[in-house]
């Protein structure tokens, strides 16, 4: 999974290093642009972001982005699709990863699966802008094109929890509610208040009981552009 890496100065890079002099295929270039688009749309939202910002973040020209996607709306739709594809792929991989031999005694398969899928959601914080791109999409229900795509995507996540994971409606609702809480925390960049605000510190420790050091390292800060 491609993730945000931090260089020596602490600034986030949007993608894995690319070999110097390597000529990228059109599919690789498209993937590079979508990774950048998640970071930009995740921070700026659909209305605030521009194709020029996405192009600069991806290291390509703005006309190339427009030539590849046609419009900002099409680019955002493709970015929503990329975010959902990564999200559901991570969930399905976690669901399929059950190893009874490694399971703690007394933990049912369902609880173990829930723990793995929750961890997969947290791990996706490393993909800069993924959660926030989806959060922005879910606010655009009145847009006739984007709203329809966002509703389909939202419903596909619900169906995963109900049909593939086998949760009942209340369990699925609880999973999605916690995911929305984490998305809100990312968007607020509330990590800046960790350690100085007792209530925020408590919230982080409750949401990330085993992954807190890693989460604190990868969450976007208020001073970071993306």
BATOR-175026 format. One record per residue (C-alpha): y, z, x; residue in three letters. Coordinates in nm, 2 decimals, decimal comma, always signed. Layout:
<pts>
<Y = Y	Z = Z	X = X	rest = ALA>
...
</pts>
This chain:
<pts>
<Y = +0,00	Z = +0,00	X = +0,00	rest = UNK>
<Y = +0,34	Z = -0,10	X = +0,13	rest = UNK>
<Y = +0,57	Z = +0,20	X = +0,16	rest = UNK>
<Y = +0,91	Z = +0,31	X = +0,28	rest = UNK>
<Y = +0,90	Z = +0,41	X = +0,64	rest = UNK>
<Y = +1,18	Z = +0,60	X = +0,81	rest = UNK>
<Y = +1,31	Z = +0,49	X = +1,15	rest = UNK>
<Y = +1,42	Z = +0,73	X = +1,42	rest = UNK>
<Y = +1,76	Z = +0,78	X = +1,26	rest = UNK>
<Y = +1,60	Z = +0,88	X = +0,93	rest = UNK>
<Y = +1,72	Z = +0,57	X = +0,75	rest = UNK>
<Y = +1,45	Z = +0,42	X = +0,52	rest = UNK>
<Y = +1,31	Z = +0,08	X = +0,59	rest = UNK>
<Y = +1,20	Z = -0,12	X = +0,28	rest = UNK>
<Y = +0,88	Z = -0,26	X = +0,41	rest = UNK>
<Y = +0,61	Z = -0,26	X = +0,68	rest = UNK>
<Y = +0,72	Z = -0,42	X = +1,01	rest = UNK>
<Y = +0,69	Z = -0,80	X = +1,02	rest = UNK>
<Y = +0,57	Z = -0,97	X = +1,33	rest = UNK>
<Y = +0,86	Z = -1,12	X = +1,52	rest = UNK>
<Y = +0,86	Z = -1,50	X = +1,49	rest = UNK>
<Y = +0,60	Z = -1,50	X = +1,22	rest = UNK>
<Y = +0,67	Z = -1,76	X = +0,95	rest = UNK>
<Y = +0,61	Z = -1,61	X = +0,61	rest = UNK>
<Y = +0,43	Z = -1,79	X = +0,33	rest = UNK>
<Y = +0,61	Z = -1,82	X = +0,00	rest = UNK>
<Y = +0,39	Z = -1,55	X = -0,15	rest = UNK>
<Y = +0,47	Z = -1,32	X = +0,14	rest = UNK>
<Y = +0,84	Z = -1,39	X = +0,10	rest = UNK>
<Y = +0,82	Z = -1,33	X = -0,27	rest = UNK>
<Y = +0,65	Z = -1,00	X = -0,21	rest = UNK>
<Y = +0,92	Z = -0,90	X = +0,04	rest = UNK>
<Y = +1,19	Z = -0,98	X = -0,21	rest = UNK>
<Y = +1,02	Z = -0,78	X = -0,49	rest = UNK>
<Y = +0,99	Z = -0,48	X = -0,26	rest = UNK>
<Y = +1,36	Z = -0,50	X = -0,18	rest = UNK>
<Y = +1,43	Z = -0,55	X = -0,55	rest = UNK>
<Y = +1,25	Z = -0,23	X = -0,65	rest = UNK>
<Y = +1,48	Z = -0,04	X = -0,41	rest = UNK>
<Y = +1,80	Z = -0,20	X = -0,53	rest = UNK>
<Y = +1,72	Z = -0,20	X = -0,90	rest = UNK>
<Y = +1,58	Z = +0,15	X = -0,87	rest = UNK>
<Y = +1,92	Z = +0,27	X = -0,74	rest = UNK>
<Y = +2,17	Z = +0,04	X = -0,91	rest = UNK>
<Y = +1,99	Z = -0,03	X = -1,24	rest = UNK>
<Y = +1,98	Z = -0,37	X = -1,40	rest = UNK>
<Y = +2,35	Z = -0,40	X = -1,48	rest = UNK>
<Y = +2,47	Z = -0,26	X = -1,15	rest = UNK>
<Y = +2,25	Z = -0,45	X = -0,91	rest = UNK>
<Y = +2,32	Z = -0,81	X = -0,79	rest = UNK>
<Y = +2,10	Z = -1,08	X = -0,65	rest = UNK>
<Y = +2,32	Z = -1,07	X = -0,34	rest = UNK>
<Y = +2,23	Z = -0,70	X = -0,28	rest = UNK>
<Y = +1,86	Z = -0,78	X = -0,32	rest = UNK>
<Y = +1,88	Z = -1,08	X = -0,09	rest = UNK>
<Y = +2,05	Z = -0,87	X = +0,18	rest = UNK>
<Y = +1,80	Z = -0,59	X = +0,14	rest = UNK>
<Y = +1,52	Z = -0,84	X = +0,18	rest = UNK>
<Y = +1,68	Z = -1,02	X = +0,47	rest = UNK>
<Y = +1,70	Z = -1,36	X = +0,29	rest = UNK>
<Y = +1,98	Z = -1,57	X = +0,15	rest = UNK>
<Y = +2,11	Z = -1,51	X = -0,21	rest = UNK>
<Y = +2,05	Z = -1,88	X = -0,30	rest = UNK>
<Y = +1,69	Z = -1,84	X = -0,19	rest = UNK>
<Y = +1,64	Z = -1,55	X = -0,43	rest = UNK>
<Y = +1,80	Z = -1,75	X = -0,71	rest = UNK>
<Y = +1,59	Z = -2,06	X = -0,62	rest = UNK>
<Y = +1,27	Z = -1,85	X = -0,63	rest = UNK>
<Y = +1,34	Z = -1,65	X = -0,94	rest = UNK>
<Y = +1,60	Z = -1,85	X = -1,13	rest = UNK>
<Y = +1,82	Z = -1,56	X = -1,25	rest = UNK>
<Y = +1,87	Z = -1,19	X = -1,22	rest = UNK>
<Y = +1,69	Z = -1,13	X = -1,55	rest = UNK>
<Y = +1,38	Z = -1,31	X = -1,42	rest = UNK>
<Y = +1,40	Z = -1,12	X = -1,10	rest = UNK>
<Y = +1,42	Z = -0,79	X = -1,28	rest = UNK>
<Y = +1,12	Z = -0,89	X = -1,51	rest = UNK>
<Y = +0,92	Z = -0,98	X = -1,20	rest = UNK>
<Y = +1,02	Z = -0,65	X = -1,04	rest = UNK>
<Y = +0,91	Z = -0,45	X = -1,35	rest = UNK>
<Y = +0,58	Z = -0,64	X = -1,33	rest = UNK>
<Y = +0,53	Z = -0,56	X = -0,96	rest = UNK>
<Y = +0,61	Z = -0,19	X = -1,02	rest = UNK>
<Y = +0,36	Z = -0,17	X = -1,31	rest = UNK>
<Y = +0,09	Z = -0,36	X = -1,12	rest = UNK>
<Y = +0,12	Z = -0,11	X = -0,83	rest = UNK>
<Y = +0,12	Z = +0,19	X = -1,06	rest = UNK>
<Y = -0,19	Z = +0,09	X = -1,26	rest = UNK>
<Y = -0,37	Z = -0,03	X = -0,95	rest = UNK>
<Y = -0,31	Z = +0,31	X = -0,79	rest = UNK>
<Y = -0,43	Z = +0,49	X = -1,10	rest = UNK>
<Y = -0,74	Z = +0,27	X = -1,13	rest = UNK>
<Y = -0,83	Z = +0,32	X = -0,76	rest = UNK>
<Y = -0,79	Z = +0,70	X = -0,81	rest = UNK>
<Y = -1,00	Z = +0,70	X = -1,12	rest = UNK>
<Y = -1,28	Z = +0,51	X = -0,94	rest = UNK>
<Y = -1,28	Z = +0,73	X = -0,64	rest = UNK>
<Y = -1,48	Z = +1,02	X = -0,78	rest = UNK>
<Y = -1,72	Z = +1,17	X = -0,53	rest = UNK>
<Y = -1,92	Z = +1,45	X = -0,69	rest = UNK>
<Y = -2,03	Z = +1,58	X = -0,35	rest = UNK>
<Y = -1,66	Z = +1,65	X = -0,25	rest = UNK>
<Y = -1,57	Z = +1,80	X = -0,59	rest = UNK>
<Y = -1,49	Z = +2,17	X = -0,60	rest = UNK>
<Y = -1,75	Z = +2,38	X = -0,78	rest = UNK>
<Y = -1,65	Z = +2,44	X = -1,14	rest = UNK>
<Y = -1,42	Z = +2,14	X = -1,16	rest = UNK>
<Y = -1,52	Z = +1,89	X = -1,42	rest = UNK>
<Y = -1,51	Z = +1,52	X = -1,35	rest = UNK>
<Y = -1,22	Z = +1,48	X = -1,60	rest = UNK>
<Y = -1,01	Z = +1,75	X = -1,43	rest = UNK>
<Y = -1,09	Z = +1,60	X = -1,08	rest = UNK>
<Y = -0,99	Z = +1,25	X = -1,21	rest = UNK>
<Y = -0,67	Z = +1,39	X = -1,35	rest = UNK>
<Y = -0,58	Z = +1,56	X = -1,02	rest = UNK>
<Y = -0,65	Z = +1,23	X = -0,82	rest = UNK>
<Y = -0,44	Z = +1,03	X = -1,06	rest = UNK>
<Y = -0,15	Z = +1,28	X = -1,05	rest = UNK>
<Y = -0,17	Z = +1,26	X = -0,67	rest = UNK>
<Y = -0,16	Z = +0,88	X = -0,68	rest = UNK>
<Y = +0,16	Z = +0,90	X = -0,89	rest = UNK>
<Y = +0,32	Z = +1,13	X = -0,63	rest = UNK>
<Y = +0,20	Z = +0,91	X = -0,35	rest = UNK>
<Y = +0,39	Z = +0,62	X = -0,50	rest = UNK>
<Y = +0,72	Z = +0,79	X = -0,42	rest = UNK>
<Y = +0,68	Z = +0,62	X = -0,09	rest = UNK>
<Y = +0,73	Z = +0,29	X = -0,26	rest = UNK>
<Y = +1,11	Z = +0,31	X = -0,27	rest = UNK>
<Y = +1,25	Z = +0,25	X = -0,62	rest = UNK>
<Y = +0,92	Z = +0,20	X = -0,80	rest = UNK>
<Y = +0,95	Z = +0,49	X = -1,04	rest = UNK>
<Y = +1,33	Z = +0,44	X = -1,09	rest = UNK>
<Y = +1,29	Z = +0,06	X = -1,16	rest = UNK>
<Y = +1,05	Z = +0,15	X = -1,45	rest = UNK>
<Y = +1,29	Z = +0,43	X = -1,57	rest = UNK>
<Y = +1,58	Z = +0,18	X = -1,58	rest = UNK>
<Y = +1,36	Z = -0,07	X = -1,77	rest = UNK>
<Y = +1,27	Z = +0,19	X = -2,03	rest = UNK>
<Y = +1,64	Z = +0,24	X = -2,11	rest = UNK>
<Y = +1,69	Z = -0,13	X = -2,19	rest = UNK>
<Y = +1,50	Z = -0,14	X = -2,52	rest = UNK>
<Y = +1,79	Z = -0,32	X = -2,70	rest = UNK>
<Y = +1,77	Z = -0,61	X = -2,46	rest = UNK>
<Y = +1,56	Z = -0,87	X = -2,64	rest = UNK>
<Y = +1,38	Z = -0,99	X = -2,33	rest = UNK>
<Y = +1,37	Z = -0,69	X = -2,09	rest = UNK>
<Y = +1,31	Z = -0,44	X = -2,37	rest = UNK>
<Y = +1,00	Z = -0,63	X = -2,49	rest = UNK>
<Y = +0,86	Z = -0,64	X = -2,14	rest = UNK>
<Y = +0,94	Z = -0,27	X = -2,08	rest = UNK>
<Y = +0,77	Z = -0,17	X = -2,41	rest = UNK>
<Y = +0,46	Z = -0,37	X = -2,32	rest = UNK>
<Y = +0,45	Z = -0,20	X = -1,98	rest = UNK>
<Y = +0,50	Z = +0,15	X = -2,12	rest = UNK>
<Y = +0,22	Z = +0,08	X = -2,37	rest = UNK>
<Y = -0,01	Z = -0,04	X = -2,10	rest = UNK>
<Y = +0,03	Z = +0,30	X = -1,92	rest = UNK>
<Y = -0,05	Z = +0,48	X = -2,24	rest = UNK>
<Y = -0,36	Z = +0,27	X = -2,29	rest = UNK>
<Y = -0,48	Z = +0,35	X = -1,94	rest = UNK>
<Y = -0,47	Z = +0,72	X = -2,01	rest = UNK>
<Y = -0,63	Z = +0,69	X = -2,35	rest = UNK>
<Y = -0,89	Z = +0,41	X = -2,30	rest = UNK>
<Y = -0,97	Z = +0,40	X = -1,93	rest = UNK>
<Y = -0,92	Z = +0,76	X = -1,84	rest = UNK>
<Y = -1,05	Z = +0,89	X = -2,18	rest = UNK>
<Y = -0,78	Z = +1,14	X = -2,25	rest = UNK>
<Y = -0,70	Z = +1,25	X = -2,60	rest = UNK>
<Y = -0,35	Z = +1,19	X = -2,73	rest = UNK>
<Y = -0,21	Z = +1,53	X = -2,64	rest = UNK>
<Y = -0,35	Z = +1,51	X = -2,28	rest = UNK>
<Y = -0,21	Z = +1,16	X = -2,24	rest = UNK>
<Y = +0,13	Z = +1,28	X = -2,37	rest = UNK>
<Y = +0,13	Z = +1,56	X = -2,12	rest = UNK>
<Y = +0,05	Z = +1,33	X = -1,83	rest = UNK>
<Y = +0,33	Z = +1,09	X = -1,92	rest = UNK>
<Y = +0,58	Z = +1,37	X = -1,98	rest = UNK>
<Y = +0,51	Z = +1,51	X = -1,63	rest = UNK>
<Y = +0,55	Z = +1,17	X = -1,48	rest = UNK>
<Y = +0,89	Z = +1,13	X = -1,66	rest = UNK>
<Y = +1,00	Z = +1,46	X = -1,52	rest = UNK>
<Y = +0,91	Z = +1,35	X = -1,16	rest = UNK>
<Y = +1,10	Z = +1,02	X = -1,22	rest = UNK>
<Y = +1,40	Z = +1,21	X = -1,34	rest = UNK>
<Y = +1,39	Z = +1,43	X = -1,03	rest = UNK>
<Y = +1,38	Z = +1,13	X = -0,81	rest = UNK>
<Y = +1,67	Z = +0,96	X = -0,98	rest = UNK>
<Y = +1,88	Z = +1,27	X = -0,97	rest = UNK>
<Y = +1,81	Z = +1,30	X = -0,59	rest = UNK>
<Y = +1,78	Z = +1,66	X = -0,67	rest = UNK>
<Y = +1,59	Z = +1,71	X = -0,35	rest = UNK>
<Y = +1,93	Z = +1,78	X = -0,19	rest = UNK>
<Y = +1,93	Z = +2,11	X = -0,38	rest = UNK>
<Y = +1,59	Z = +2,22	X = -0,26	rest = UNK>
<Y = +1,62	Z = +2,55	X = -0,07	rest = UNK>
<Y = +1,97	Z = +2,62	X = -0,18	rest = UNK>
<Y = +1,92	Z = +2,65	X = -0,56	rest = UNK>
<Y = +1,64	Z = +2,89	X = -0,65	rest = UNK>
<Y = +1,56	Z = +2,72	X = -0,98	rest = UNK>
<Y = +1,53	Z = +2,37	X = -0,82	rest = UNK>
<Y = +1,32	Z = +2,52	X = -0,54	rest = UNK>
<Y = +1,09	Z = +2,67	X = -0,80	rest = UNK>
<Y = +1,07	Z = +2,34	X = -0,99	rest = UNK>
<Y = +0,97	Z = +2,15	X = -0,67	rest = UNK>
<Y = +0,70	Z = +2,41	X = -0,59	rest = UNK>
<Y = +0,56	Z = +2,39	X = -0,94	rest = UNK>
<Y = +0,55	Z = +2,00	X = -0,95	rest = UNK>
<Y = +0,42	Z = +1,95	X = -0,59	rest = UNK>
<Y = +0,20	Z = +2,25	X = -0,51	rest = UNK>
<Y = +0,00	Z = +2,08	X = -0,24	rest = UNK>
<Y = +0,22	Z = +1,79	X = -0,12	rest = UNK>
<Y = +0,56	Z = +1,96	X = -0,10	rest = UNK>
<Y = +0,63	Z = +1,89	X = +0,27	rest = UNK>
<Y = +0,54	Z = +1,53	X = +0,24	rest = UNK>
<Y = +0,74	Z = +1,49	X = -0,08	rest = UNK>
<Y = +1,04	Z = +1,65	X = +0,07	rest = UNK>
<Y = +1,02	Z = +1,40	X = +0,36	rest = UNK>
<Y = +0,99	Z = +1,08	X = +0,15	rest = UNK>
<Y = +1,22	Z = +1,15	X = -0,15	rest = UNK>
<Y = +1,55	Z = +0,96	X = -0,13	rest = UNK>
<Y = +1,85	Z = +1,17	X = -0,05	rest = UNK>
<Y = +2,20	Z = +1,15	X = -0,20	rest = UNK>
<Y = +2,34	Z = +1,01	X = +0,12	rest = UNK>
<Y = +2,09	Z = +0,72	X = +0,14	rest = UNK>
<Y = +2,19	Z = +0,38	X = +0,00	rest = UNK>
<Y = +1,85	Z = +0,31	X = -0,16	rest = UNK>
</pts>
